């Protein structure tokens, strides 16, 4: 097994010192979903994550000083609550570091921060066939019965 076998992950804010490591993981995440974004999109995302404001939150998981996973959360107002809500848009753990509770630790850290910040909820989605991710997510909450629709508008 790769780096970090058996050691707990430390969950940290993403920061400038992690950029090169994050970009490698980001590309692996895109490859996993057979997706591509322009370099400008990646640059804009990184620039938004580094300061970690009320909208963009970047969480990193490190083991023995190496970045092995990340999560990206977008906070926004909610129509059904006075408190904001948060969307866990991206979560990725390096394949050789999976099965060690790193994904769980990322979600737990996000939920803890959300409680501190007064978020009403945290929500996310994954592909129906992503059984490994769904096994983790089902430990937190059951999937609901909503179906997602996506209308591409350009941009």
N, C-alpha and C positions, 0 to 999 in steps of 0.2 A: 504494500500500500504506500501511497505517497506521503508527503509532508503532513504532519499533524495527526498521525494515527494514534488514537487513544487520548489525546490531549484536548481539554476544553478550548473552545474558541473564545476569544475576547471580541466583544462587539464594540466598534469604535465608529465615530463619524468619519466619512470619507474626507480626505484632505489632500492638499497639494502633493505631499510626499508619496501618495498612493496612486498618482495618476497613471503611471506606466503599467503598474500591476492591474489597475481597474480596466484599462483599455484592452488588455489581453483577455480578461474575464468577460468584458462586454462583448467582444468579438465572438468568444466561445458561446455565449448566451444567444447571440444572433444566429450563429451557425446551428445551434440546437433547434431553433425554431425555423430554420431555413429562411431567414429574413435578412434584409440588407437595408441599411440607412446610409445616407451620404456622410462623408466626414464632417460636414458642417453641422449636421444633426448631433453627431457624437460630441463635437466641440461645444455646441450650445448646451447640451445636457450636462457635460462635465462642469462647465462654467456655472451652471445653476446649482449643481450639487455641492460644490466646494463651500460656499458660505453657509449652506443649510438654513434657509429662511423658513417662514411659515408655510410656504407653498411646496418647496422642494426639500426633501430630506434624503440624504444618502447614508446608508449604514454599511459598514464593512465588517467582515468576520476575519480575524487574523488568528493564525496558529503558529507558534514559534516565530512571530514577527512577519510571517508571509500572509498576504491577502489571499484567502481561499474562497471567499464568497462575498456577495453584496446584495443589498435590497434598496429599491428606490420607491419612495412614498411621495404621493402628491396630496397635500391637504387642500380642502376647498369648503366653501359654505355648503350647507345642506338645506334642502327645501322642507324637510320633515322634522327639523330640530333647530333650536337656537344655537346649539354648539356646532362647530365644524366637524366634518368627517374626513377620513383619509382613505386614499386608494393605494394599495400596494400594487404598483404597476409591474415591477420587475423583481424577481428573486432568483438568484443563481448561486450554486455551490459547485466548485470545481469537481469534476467526476471522481478524481482520486481521493477527495475529501468527503464524499457523501457517506451517509450511514453512520455518522458520528454525532448527530444532533445539531449540526451547524445551522441548517435551515430552521429548525425549531428554535434555536437560540436567537436567530435574527428576528423571527416573528414575535417571540416573547419580549425582546428588547423594544421593538416597534410598539407593541401593545402597551408596555410599561410607559414609554414616552408619551403615547397617546393619552393614557390616563392622567399623566402629569399635566399635559397641555389642555385637557378637558375635551378631547375629541368625543363625539357621540358614538362613533363606530369606526371600524377598520374593515375594508372589504377588498376582495381580489377575485381573480378568475384564472383558470388554466384550461388547457385543452382537455376534452373529455377523456382522451386516451392516454393522458399523462398519469399513469397509475401510481408511479412512485411519489409524485407531488401530491396527488389526491390522497394517498395514504397518510402523508404528513398533515395535510390540511384538515382531513376528517378528524384528527385528534383535537383540533381547536374548535371546530363547529361543523355541523352537517352542511352540505351544499344545499342551496335553496332551489326553488323551481323556476327561477328566472332564465330566460333565453336572451342571449345578447344578439343585437343587430348592429351592423357596421355599414354606414353609408359613406363611401369615399367621396370627398369633396374637392380633392386636389391639395395644393399647398404641401 
